[in-house]
Amino acid sequence: MTDPKQTADTRRSHPLLNGLRSWVRSIKPDRKDFGKDVVAGLPGAISSVPDGMASAVLIGVNPVYGLYASIAGPVAGGLTSSTRLMVITTTTAAAIAAGSAVSGFDAEQRPGALFLLTFLAGLVMVGAGLLKLGRYTRFVSHSVMTGFLTGVAVNIICGQLGDLTGVSPEGANSLAKALDVITHPSSIEVAAMLAGLGALGILFGLARTRLSTMSALVALILPTLAVALAGATAVVRVADSGDIPRSLPMPSLPDLSLISVDLVLNACAIAVIILVQGAGVSEAAPNGDGRPSNMNQDFAAEGIGNLASGLFSGQPVGGSVGQTALNVSVGARTRWAAIWSGLWMVVILVLFAGLVGKVAMPTLAAVLIFAAVGSLRLGVLAAIWRTGRLSQIALTATFVATLFLPVAVAVGVGVAISLLLQLNREAMDLTVVELIPRDDGRFEEQPAPKSLRSDQVTVLDVYGSLLFAGARTLQARLPEVGHAQRPAVVLRLRGRTSLGATFFRILATYAEQIGASGGRLYLSGLDSDMAALLARTVPVTAEPPERVFGATPVIGEATWAALHEAQAWVVKSKN
């Protein structure tokens, strides 16, 4: 018969149940902060109206899909993220990537393809979180990400000139469309252009005032009222892109018949963009109680936000820099501020759907252009440019790729450049130094000699990676054996936990060259696992065993022991 106490203990110790209880405790509203979070969520919801609609315009779909995403993302993401003040909602980078991904679909199929794309991106992000891939975001270099985001900003500015001026431009990309608008001024709709320029004037005018958080909404309302009062029927409205229903969509699975290899690759590209941006947001909005953010949990939260957005007819969402900054500035205390911003959006959509449909499209173009101009960080670009040729190449290549290639390809180019830069750093950022023993028991560093000296001990230390190309760089920078007779070398390898086959081969070759001159190679500072692996892989360096001196808790002890052994051997060999 089962012991009830044992069963209860088993339930209490079950990891899934423990995880569920922990999550429930983490999302439980704090009574003293609840009211403040309710109030803090309202500015976020209001600002999400223009942001959400504008993001959908970038994709080329009904602006209401951006509003649906501004509900699903903050609620689902807010319930699951570890960075409690992060707002998971629409972002311009994700929107322009999604627009590129679904541009090849017919207008009727585009919404379905968008929902499927969002759902697939969510699956990728949840998988990245579960597989704990958060640490790999650091391999996307700052230069590459800056180049990509700058390219996105320029694409937005150029791509929105048509809507800003009431023109339907032609062209293969945003630059070509912008050129078409500029070279055909006679096709500009004056009323539309005045509405768009008026909205831009409001946005820039209110940017540094107390009304800055409301500037986008004001920029939608006032020019739209002016257009309505002037009877300018030629100006395109939001409702012209599709009906803005008052009711919320019912959850439904995306149309899997639209799936393709290109759509999957684009979903992966969007996931990379969102995850890298989200990692930056997590760092910029630390938890108030001092608890560190869990990047992998935030990855999964962004994925869950996208799954919810895809199920509820929305577009891709991610950690938003602007919305998170607004959330912090208005006094948000817990995750419930972000959740309430999504819930307030439900109220706005149900009560004011008719008014949303009357918004003039040039004002949305103005909101996008203003956001894109604001995202251009000329100081950051200048700083990256000054850091050297590699950063210049990475920045320029990613920027140009973003302007002229599909976003998925541009992201792939950026990731490839980041990996190449990382490998190049590992290969080139390697220094070999000589350690000169001092009478006080310490070592003094100096540049490594070009060649070894006869009947003398040379102690070497290495800074930098010894993996892959780094090992080849080491081979080029080790002192040459040359004509030295009976040289002894002590190579310090303390702290090395991973040494590849290339390094072992190079080490064996160097040991053979020293041995051919009657000398010896000694190794110091290796942990026991590395010493055992070295003995199996490079026997010439480990026989006899006393040539490998394992690491001890005392720094330098193994190197001194190897030095004394080598000095004794040199004296003996000379006699």
PABADREN-639297 format. One record per residue (C-alpha): x, y, z. Coordinates in steps of 0.1 Angstrom, whole numbers, padded with zeros to 4 digits. Each point is the difference from the previous one (the first is absolute). Example, Ala and Ser with C-alpha at 12.3 -4.5 7.8 and 13.67 -1.06 7.14 Angstrom:
<pts>
+-------+-------+-------+
!    xx !    yy !    zz !
+-------+-------+-------+
!  0123 ! -0045 !  0078 !
!  0014 !  0034 ! -0007 !
+-------+-------+-------+
</pts>
This chain:
<pts>
+-------+-------+-------+
!    xx !    yy !    zz !
+-------+-------+-------+
!  0000 !  0000 !  0000 !
!  0013 !  0034 ! -0010 !
!  0011 !  0022 !  0029 !
! -0020 !  0033 ! -0003 !
!  0029 !  0020 !  0015 !
!  0024 ! -0015 ! -0025 !
! -0023 !  0009 ! -0029 !
! -0003 !  0035 !  0013 !
!  0038 !  0003 !  0003 !
!  0003 ! -0013 ! -0036 !
! -0024 !  0026 ! -0013 !
!  0018 !  0027 !  0019 !
!  0033 ! -0010 ! -0014 !
! -0011 ! -0004 ! -0036 !
!  0020 !  0024 ! -0022 !
! -0030 !  0010 ! -0022 !
! -0022 !  0007 !  0029 !
!  0027 !  0019 !  0018 !
!  0006 !  0020 ! -0032 !
! -0037 !  0007 ! -0004 !
! -0003 !  0012 !  0037 !
!  0031 !  0022 ! -0005 !
! -0015 !  0016 ! -0031 !
! -0034 !  0006 !  0017 !
!  0018 !  0017 !  0029 !
!  0020 !  0021 ! -0024 !
! -0030 !  0013 ! -0019 !
! -0022 !  0006 !  0031 !
! -0008 !  0037 !  0001 !
!  0014 !  0020 !  0029 !
! -0029 !  0018 !  0017 !
!  0021 !  0031 !  0008 !
!  0012 !  0003 ! -0037 !
! -0031 ! -0011 ! -0018 !
! -0017 !  0034 ! -0003 !
!  0033 !  0016 ! -0012 !
!  0004 ! -0026 ! -0027 !
! -0036 !  0004 ! -0012 !
!  0007 !  0037 ! -0005 !
!  0035 ! -0006 ! -0015 !
! -0015 ! -0023 ! -0026 !
! -0022 !  0026 ! -0015 !
!  0027 !  0023 ! -0016 !
!  0015 ! -0032 ! -0015 !
! -0033 ! -0010 ! -0015 !
! -0007 !  0034 ! -0014 !
!  0035 !  0003 ! -0016 !
! -0004 ! -0036 ! -0014 !
! -0029 !  0012 ! -0021 !
!  0021 !  0019 ! -0025 !
!  0030 ! -0023 !  0004 !
! -0020 ! -0031 ! -0006 !
! -0019 !  0013 ! -0030 !
!  0032 !  0015 ! -0015 !
!  0018 ! -0033 !  0004 !
! -0028 ! -0018 ! -0019 !
!  0003 !  0026 ! -0027 !
!  0037 ! -0009 ! -0004 !
! -0011 ! -0036 ! -0007 !
! -0027 !  0011 ! -0024 !
! -0030 ! -0015 !  0018 !
! -0030 !  0014 !  0018 !
!  0012 !  0022 !  0029 !
! -0024 ! -0019 !  0024 !
!  0025 ! -0029 !  0000 !
!  0025 !  0022 !  0017 !
! -0026 !  0009 !  0027 !
! -0008 ! -0037 !  0005 !
!  0038 ! -0006 !  0005 !
!  0001 !  0028 !  0025 !
! -0025 ! -0019 !  0020 !
!  0014 ! -0035 ! -0002 !
!  0037 !  0009 !  0003 !
! -0001 !  0020 !  0032 !
! -0025 ! -0024 !  0018 !
!  0016 ! -0033 ! -0010 !
!  0035 !  0013 !  0002 !
! -0005 !  0019 !  0032 !
! -0013 ! -0031 !  0017 !
!  0031 ! -0020 ! -0008 !
!  0030 !  0023 ! -0003 !
!  0027 !  0002 !  0027 !
!  0007 !  0037 ! -0007 !
! -0031 !  0012 !  0016 !
! -0002 !  0035 ! -0015 !
!  0008 ! -0011 ! -0035 !
! -0029 !  0006 ! -0025 !
! -0003 ! -0026 ! -0027 !
! -0018 !  0017 ! -0029 !
!  0004 !  0010 ! -0036 !
!  0034 !  0013 ! -0011 !
!  0009 !  0017 ! -0033 !
!  0030 ! -0023 ! -0007 !
! -0022 ! -0031 !  0004 !
! -0028 !  0017 ! -0021 !
!  0023 !  0008 ! -0029 !
!  0014 ! -0035 !  0001 !
! -0035 ! -0015 !  0000 !
! -0010 !  0023 ! -0029 !
!  0029 ! -0012 ! -0020 !
! -0009 ! -0036 !  0008 !
! -0036 !  0002 ! -0011 !
!  0004 !  0024 ! -0029 !
! -0001 ! -0028 ! -0025 !
! -0035 ! -0011 !  0010 !
! -0032 !  0013 ! -0016 !
! -0019 !  0026 !  0019 !
! -0026 ! -0026 !  0009 !
!  0025 ! -0025 !  0013 !
!  0023 !  0025 !  0017 !
! -0018 !  0002 !  0034 !
! -0001 ! -0038 !  0003 !
!  0037 ! -0002 ! -0009 !
!  0007 !  0027 !  0026 !
! -0018 ! -0020 !  0028 !
!  0019 ! -0031 ! -0010 !
!  0033 !  0018 ! -0001 !
! -0006 !  0015 !  0035 !
! -0009 ! -0035 !  0014 !
!  0031 ! -0016 ! -0016 !
!  0022 !  0028 !  0014 !
! -0016 ! -0007 !  0034 !
!  0009 ! -0037 ! -0002 !
!  0036 !  0009 ! -0008 !
!  0003 !  0024 !  0029 !
! -0016 ! -0025 !  0025 !
!  0024 ! -0026 ! -0013 !
!  0030 !  0024 !  0005 !
! -0011 !  0006 !  0036 !
! -0005 ! -0037 !  0008 !
!  0034 ! -0008 ! -0016 !
!  0016 !  0028 !  0020 !
!  0015 !  0017 ! -0030 !
!  0000 !  0034 !  0017 !
!  0037 !  0001 !  0003 !
!  0004 ! -0001 ! -0038 !
! -0015 !  0035 ! -0005 !
!  0034 !  0014 !  0010 !
!  0014 ! -0013 ! -0032 !
! -0020 !  0025 ! -0020 !
!  0023 !  0029 !  0000 !
! -0010 !  0036 !  0009 !
!  0013 !  0012 ! -0034 !
! -0022 ! -0025 ! -0018 !
! -0031 !  0008 !  0020 !
!  0005 !  0037 ! -0003 !
!  0005 ! -0004 ! -0038 !
! -0032 ! -0020 ! -0002 !
! -0021 !  0024 !  0021 !
!  0013 !  0030 ! -0020 !
! -0009 ! -0017 ! -0032 !
! -0035 ! -0007 !  0014 !
! -0004 !  0037 !  0009 !
!  0011 !  0012 ! -0034 !
! -0024 ! -0026 ! -0016 !
! -0029 !  0013 !  0021 !
!  0007 !  0036 ! -0009 !
!  0003 ! -0007 ! -0037 !
! -0029 ! -0024 !  0000 !
! -0025 !  0023 !  0017 !
!  0005 !  0030 ! -0023 !
! -0027 ! -0013 ! -0022 !
! -0026 ! -0002 !  0027 !
!  0012 !  0034 !  0014 !
! -0007 !  0017 ! -0033 !
! -0030 ! -0020 ! -0012 !
!  0020 ! -0017 ! -0028 !
!  0001 ! -0037 ! -0011 !
!  0036 ! -0002 ! -0011 !
!  0016 ! -0026 ! -0021 !
!  0034 ! -0017 !  0006 !
!  0017 ! -0032 !  0010 !
!  0009 !  0012 !  0035 !
! -0006 !  0029 !  0023 !
!  0028 !  0021 ! -0014 !
! -0014 ! -0003 ! -0035 !
! -0035 !  0009 !  0012 !
!  0014 !  0030 !  0018 !
!  0018 !  0011 ! -0032 !
! -0033 ! -0005 ! -0019 !
! -0018 !  0024 !  0024 !
!  0027 !  0026 ! -0002 !
!  0003 !  0000 ! -0038 !
! -0037 !  0002 ! -0006 !
! -0012 !  0029 !  0022 !
! -0031 !  0005 ! -0022 !
! -0015 ! -0032 !  0014 !
!  0001 !  0012 !  0036 !
! -0034 !  0004 !  0016 !
!  0003 !  0034 !  0017 !
! -0026 ! -0006 !  0028 !
!  0017 ! -0033 !  0009 !
!  0034 !  0016 !  0001 !
! -0012 !  0029 !  0022 !
! -0016 ! -0025 !  0024 !
!  0032 ! -0020 !  0001 !
!  0023 !  0030 !  0005 !
! -0024 !  0014 !  0026 !
!  0003 ! -0033 !  0019 !
!  0038 !  0001 ! -0002 !
! -0001 !  0036 !  0013 !
! -0020 ! -0011 !  0030 !
!  0022 ! -0029 !  0007 !
!  0033 !  0020 ! -0001 !
! -0016 !  0029 !  0018 !
! -0012 ! -0021 !  0029 !
!  0030 ! -0023 !  0002 !
!  0017 !  0019 !  0028 !
! -0031 !  0011 !  0020 !
! -0021 ! -0016 !  0026 !
! -0024 ! -0012 ! -0027 !
!  0026 ! -0021 ! -0017 !
! -0016 ! -0032 !  0011 !
! -0033 !  0011 ! -0017 !
!  0016 !  0016 ! -0030 !
! -0007 ! -0029 ! -0024 !
! -0037 !  0000 !  0009 !
! -0003 !  0038 ! -0004 !
!  0018 ! -0003 ! -0033 !
! -0027 ! -0025 ! -0012 !
! -0030 !  0020 !  0013 !
!  0006 !  0036 ! -0009 !
!  0011 ! -0005 ! -0037 !
! -0028 ! -0025 ! -0004 !
! -0026 !  0025 !  0013 !
!  0015 !  0026 ! -0024 !
! -0004 ! -0023 ! -0029 !
! -0036 ! -0008 !  0010 !
! -0009 !  0037 !  0004 !
!  0016 !  0008 ! -0033 !
! -0020 ! -0027 ! -0018 !
!  0031 ! -0015 ! -0015 !
! -0015 ! -0033 ! -0011 !
!  0031 ! -0008 ! -0021 !
!  0021 ! -0006 !  0031 !
!  0001 ! -0037 !  0008 !
! -0014 ! -0011 !  0034 !
!  0009 ! -0031 !  0021 !
! -0034 ! -0015 ! -0008 !
!  0009 ! -0001 ! -0037 !
!  0025 ! -0028 !  0009 !
! -0028 ! -0021 !  0015 !
! -0028 !  0000 !  0025 !
!  0009 !  0008 !  0036 !
! -0024 ! -0023 !  0020 !
! -0011 !  0009 !  0035 !
!  0002 ! -0036 !  0012 !
!  0031 ! -0020 !  0007 !
!  0011 ! -0029 ! -0022 !
! -0006 ! -0035 !  0012 !
!  0032 ! -0021 !  0003 !
!  0007 ! -0023 ! -0029 !
!  0029 ! -0019 ! -0013 !
!  0018 !  0015 ! -0030 !
! -0005 ! -0014 ! -0035 !
!  0028 ! -0026 ! -0002 !
! -0006 ! -0004 ! -0038 !
!  0019 !  0033 ! -0005 !
!  0032 ! -0014 !  0016 !
!  0031 !  0000 ! -0021 !
!  0038 ! -0002 !  0004 !
!  0003 !  0038 ! -0006 !
! -0026 !  0007 !  0027 !
!  0018 ! -0022 !  0025 !
!  0033 !  0017 ! -0007 !
! -0016 !  0034 !  0003 !
! -0015 ! -0011 !  0033 !
!  0035 ! -0009 !  0012 !
!  0013 !  0033 ! -0011 !
! -0027 !  0019 !  0018 !
!  0006 ! -0021 !  0031 !
!  0037 !  0010 ! -0001 !
! -0009 !  0037 ! -0003 !
! -0025 ! -0001 !  0028 !
!  0023 ! -0021 !  0023 !
!  0030 !  0023 ! -0004 !
! -0021 !  0031 !  0005 !
! -0018 ! -0016 !  0030 !
!  0034 ! -0008 !  0016 !
!  0008 !  0037 ! -0001 !
! -0033 !  0010 !  0015 !
!  0005 ! -0025 !  0029 !
!  0033 !  0017 !  0008 !
! -0015 !  0035 ! -0002 !
! -0029 ! -0008 !  0023 !
!  0013 ! -0019 !  0031 !
! -0024 ! -0014 !  0025 !
! -0007 !  0023 !  0029 !
!  0007 ! -0026 !  0027 !
!  0034 ! -0007 ! -0013 !
! -0008 ! -0035 ! -0014 !
!  0020 ! -0005 ! -0032 !
! -0020 ! -0006 ! -0032 !
!  0001 ! -0034 ! -0015 !
!  0007 !  0005 ! -0037 !
! -0012 ! -0035 ! -0009 !
! -0033 !  0006 !  0018 !
! -0004 !  0033 ! -0018 !
!  0007 ! -0018 ! -0033 !
! -0028 ! -0024 !  0007 !
! -0023 !  0029 !  0012 !
!  0005 !  0018 ! -0033 !
! -0008 ! -0033 ! -0018 !
! -0032 ! -0004 !  0020 !
! -0009 !  0035 ! -0008 !
!  0004 ! -0008 ! -0037 !
! -0020 ! -0032 !  0003 !
! -0028 !  0019 !  0016 !
!  0002 !  0027 ! -0026 !
! -0001 ! -0025 ! -0029 !
! -0030 ! -0017 !  0016 !
! -0018 !  0033 !  0004 !
!  0006 !  0014 ! -0035 !
!  0030 !  0021 !  0009 !
!  0035 !  0007 ! -0013 !
!  0035 ! -0007 !  0014 !
!  0007 !  0015 !  0034 !
!  0032 !  0004 !  0021 !
!  0015 !  0019 !  0029 !
! -0006 !  0037 ! -0010 !
!  0026 !  0025 !  0010 !
! -0024 !  0030 ! -0002 !
! -0029 ! -0017 !  0017 !
!  0021 ! -0014 !  0028 !
!  0016 !  0035 !  0005 !
! -0034 !  0015 !  0002 !
! -0012 ! -0027 !  0024 !
!  0029 !  0008 !  0023 !
! -0004 !  0038 ! -0003 !
! -0037 !  0000 !  0010 !
!  0006 ! -0018 !  0032 !
! -0006 ! -0037 ! -0007 !
!  0008 ! -0022 !  0030 !
! -0006 ! -0036 ! -0012 !
! -0008 ! -0021 ! -0030 !
! -0036 !  0009 !  0003 !
!  0006 !  0035 ! -0015 !
!  0009 ! -0017 ! -0033 !
! -0029 ! -0024 !  0003 !
! -0024 !  0029 !  0007 !
!  0012 !  0018 ! -0031 !
! -0013 ! -0029 ! -0020 !
! -0032 ! -0001 !  0019 !
! -0005 !  0037 ! -0005 !
!  0005 ! -0005 ! -0037 !
! -0030 ! -0023 !  0000 !
! -0021 !  0028 !  0015 !
!  0013 !  0025 ! -0026 !
! -0006 ! -0023 ! -0029 !
! -0036 ! -0009 !  0011 !
! -0011 !  0036 !  0007 !
!  0019 !  0019 ! -0027 !
!  0003 ! -0024 ! -0029 !
! -0021 !  0024 ! -0022 !
!  0023 !  0029 !  0007 !
!  0031 ! -0021 ! -0006 !
! -0012 ! -0007 ! -0035 !
! -0002 !  0038 ! -0008 !
!  0037 !  0007 !  0007 !
!  0017 !  0015 ! -0030 !
!  0028 ! -0023 ! -0014 !
!  0025 !  0028 ! -0005 !
!  0000 !  0005 !  0038 !
!  0010 ! -0037 !  0005 !
!  0028 !  0005 ! -0025 !
!  0011 !  0030 !  0020 !
!  0001 ! -0020 !  0033 !
!  0022 ! -0026 ! -0017 !
!  0023 !  0026 ! -0015 !
!  0003 !  0017 !  0033 !
!  0008 ! -0033 !  0018 !
!  0026 ! -0009 ! -0027 !
!  0017 !  0034 !  0002 !
!  0001 ! -0003 !  0038 !
!  0016 ! -0035 ! -0003 !
!  0030 !  0014 ! -0020 !
!  0028 !  0003 !  0025 !
!  0026 !  0021 ! -0018 !
!  0023 !  0000 !  0030 !
! -0001 ! -0038 !  0003 !
!  0007 ! -0003 ! -0037 !
!  0030 !  0024 !  0003 !
!  0014 ! -0019 !  0030 !
! -0003 ! -0033 ! -0019 !
!  0017 !  0015 ! -0030 !
!  0029 !  0012 !  0021 !
!  0007 ! -0035 !  0015 !
!  0017 ! -0013 ! -0031 !
! -0003 ! -0016 ! -0034 !
! -0017 ! -0032 !  0011 !
! -0028 !  0019 !  0017 !
! -0004 !  0022 ! -0031 !
! -0003 ! -0030 ! -0023 !
! -0026 ! -0017 !  0022 !
! -0020 !  0032 !  0004 !
!  0000 !  0008 ! -0037 !
! -0006 ! -0035 ! -0013 !
! -0030 ! -0005 !  0022 !
! -0014 !  0034 ! -0007 !
!  0003 ! -0005 ! -0038 !
! -0014 ! -0035 !  0002 !
! -0030 !  0012 !  0020 !
! -0007 !  0027 ! -0027 !
!  0001 ! -0022 ! -0030 !
! -0006 ! -0036 !  0010 !
! -0029 ! -0018 !  0016 !
!  0000 !  0003 !  0037 !
!  0006 ! -0037 !  0006 !
!  0031 !  0001 ! -0022 !
!  0012 !  0032 !  0016 !
! -0003 ! -0016 !  0035 !
!  0019 ! -0030 ! -0013 !
!  0027 !  0023 ! -0013 !
!  0002 !  0017 !  0033 !
!  0002 ! -0032 !  0020 !
!  0027 ! -0013 ! -0024 !
!  0020 !  0032 !  0004 !
! -0003 ! -0002 !  0038 !
!  0013 ! -0036 !  0000 !
!  0029 !  0010 ! -0023 !
!  0009 !  0029 !  0022 !
! -0001 ! -0022 !  0030 !
!  0023 ! -0026 ! -0017 !
!  0023 !  0028 ! -0012 !
!  0002 !  0015 !  0035 !
!  0008 ! -0035 !  0014 !
!  0027 ! -0004 ! -0026 !
!  0016 !  0034 !  0001 !
! -0005 !  0010 !  0036 !
!  0027 ! -0023 !  0013 !
!  0032 !  0009 !  0017 !
!  0030 ! -0021 !  0011 !
!  0021 !  0015 !  0028 !
!  0031 ! -0011 !  0018 !
! -0001 ! -0003 !  0038 !
!  0033 !  0011 !  0016 !
!  0004 ! -0015 !  0036 !
!  0007 !  0026 !  0027 !
!  0018 ! -0004 !  0034 !
! -0033 !  0008 !  0018 !
! -0017 ! -0031 ! -0013 !
! -0020 !  0018 ! -0027 !
!  0003 !  0001 ! -0038 !
!  0005 !  0031 ! -0021 !
! -0015 !  0001 ! -0036 !
!  0019 !  0011 ! -0030 !
! -0005 ! -0007 ! -0038 !
!  0007 ! -0035 ! -0010 !
!  0034 ! -0005 ! -0018 !
!  0001 ! -0006 ! -0037 !
!  0020 ! -0032 !  0005 !
!  0010 ! -0023 !  0028 !
!  0034 !  0001 !  0017 !
!  0024 ! -0029 !  0004 !
!  0003 ! -0015 !  0034 !
! -0025 !  0024 !  0015 !
! -0036 ! -0003 !  0013 !
! -0027 !  0021 ! -0016 !
! -0033 !  0004 !  0019 !
! -0029 !  0009 ! -0022 !
! -0036 !  0010 !  0007 !
! -0028 !  0005 ! -0025 !
! -0029 !  0024 !  0000 !
! -0029 ! -0006 ! -0023 !
! -0020 ! -0030 ! -0014 !
!  0019 ! -0031 ! -0011 !
! -0030 ! -0014 ! -0019 !
! -0003 ! -0003 ! -0038 !
!  0020 !  0028 ! -0017 !
!  0014 !  0012 !  0034 !
!  0021 ! -0031 !  0001 !
!  0015 !  0008 ! -0034 !
!  0008 !  0036 !  0012 !
!  0018 ! -0016 !  0030 !
!  0020 ! -0021 ! -0024 !
!  0012 !  0032 ! -0018 !
!  0008 !  0018 !  0032 !
!  0019 ! -0026 !  0020 !
!  0038 !  0006 !  0001 !
!  0018 ! -0019 ! -0028 !
!  0022 ! -0029 !  0010 !
!  0025 !  0010 ! -0027 !
!  0036 ! -0009 !  0008 !
! -0004 ! -0002 !  0038 !
!  0015 ! -0030 !  0017 !
! -0016 ! -0016 !  0030 !
! -0027 !  0027 !  0005 !
! -0026 ! -0005 !  0027 !
! -0035 !  0016 ! -0002 !
! -0026 !  0002 !  0027 !
! -0034 !  0007 ! -0015 !
! -0026 !  0013 !  0025 !
! -0036 ! -0012 ! -0007 !
! -0018 !  0008 !  0032 !
! -0037 !  0005 ! -0003 !
! -0003 ! -0018 ! -0034 !
! -0031 ! -0022 !  0002 !
! -0004 ! -0007 ! -0037 !
!  0029 ! -0007 ! -0025 !
! -0008 ! -0012 ! -0035 !
!  0016 ! -0025 ! -0023 !
!  0018 !  0028 ! -0019 !
!  0017 !  0012 !  0031 !
!  0011 ! -0035 !  0009 !
!  0015 ! -0006 ! -0034 !
!  0019 !  0033 !  0001 !
!  0012 ! -0007 !  0035 !
!  0012 ! -0034 ! -0010 !
!  0019 !  0015 ! -0030 !
!  0016 !  0026 !  0022 !
!  0010 ! -0026 !  0025 !
!  0016 ! -0021 ! -0028 !
!  0020 !  0030 ! -0012 !
!  0013 !  0007 !  0035 !
!  0008 ! -0036 !  0005 !
!  0019 ! -0002 ! -0033 !
!  0023 !  0028 !  0014 !
!  0006 ! -0021 !  0031 !
! -0024 !  0021 !  0020 !
! -0031 ! -0005 !  0021 !
! -0036 !  0014 !  0002 !
! -0016 !  0003 !  0034 !
! -0037 !  0009 !  0006 !
! -0013 !  0016 !  0031 !
! -0034 !  0009 !  0015 !
! -0021 ! -0027 ! -0017 !
! -0030 ! -0014 !  0019 !
! -0001 ! -0038 !  0003 !
! -0025 ! -0006 ! -0028 !
!  0020 !  0021 ! -0025 !
!  0033 ! -0017 !  0011 !
! -0015 ! -0034 ! -0006 !
! -0014 !  0010 ! -0034 !
!  0034 !  0014 ! -0009 !
!  0018 ! -0032 !  0010 !
! -0023 ! -0020 ! -0023 !
!  0002 !  0025 ! -0029 !
!  0035 !  0013 !  0001 !
!  0022 ! -0027 !  0017 !
!  0033 !  0017 ! -0010 !
! -0008 !  0028 !  0024 !
! -0011 ! -0022 !  0028 !
!  0027 ! -0026 !  0002 !
!  0016 ! -0001 !  0024 !
! -0030 !  0011 !  0022 !
!  0020 !  0025 !  0020 !
!  0000 !  0024 ! -0029 !
! -0037 !  0009 !  0007 !
! -0006 !  0019 !  0032 !
! -0036 !  0001 !  0010 !
! -0018 !  0031 !  0013 !
! -0001 !  0006 !  0038 !
! -0022 !  0025 !  0020 !
!  0031 !  0022 !  0003 !
!  0004 !  0021 ! -0032 !
!  0035 ! -0003 ! -0015 !
!  0010 ! -0031 !  0021 !
! -0001 ! -0024 ! -0029 !
!  0019 !  0023 ! -0022 !
!  0028 !  0005 !  0026 !
!  0002 ! -0038 !  0004 !
!  0003 ! -0005 ! -0037 !
!  0026 !  0028 ! -0002 !
!  0021 ! -0016 !  0028 !
! -0002 ! -0034 ! -0017 !
!  0010 !  0015 ! -0034 !
!  0029 !  0019 !  0015 !
!  0013 ! -0032 !  0017 !
! -0002 ! -0018 ! -0033 !
!  0019 !  0027 ! -0018 !
!  0028 ! -0001 !  0025 !
!  0001 ! -0038 ! -0001 !
!  0000 ! -0001 ! -0038 !
!  0028 !  0025 ! -0003 !
!  0022 ! -0022 !  0022 !
+-------+-------+-------+
</pts>
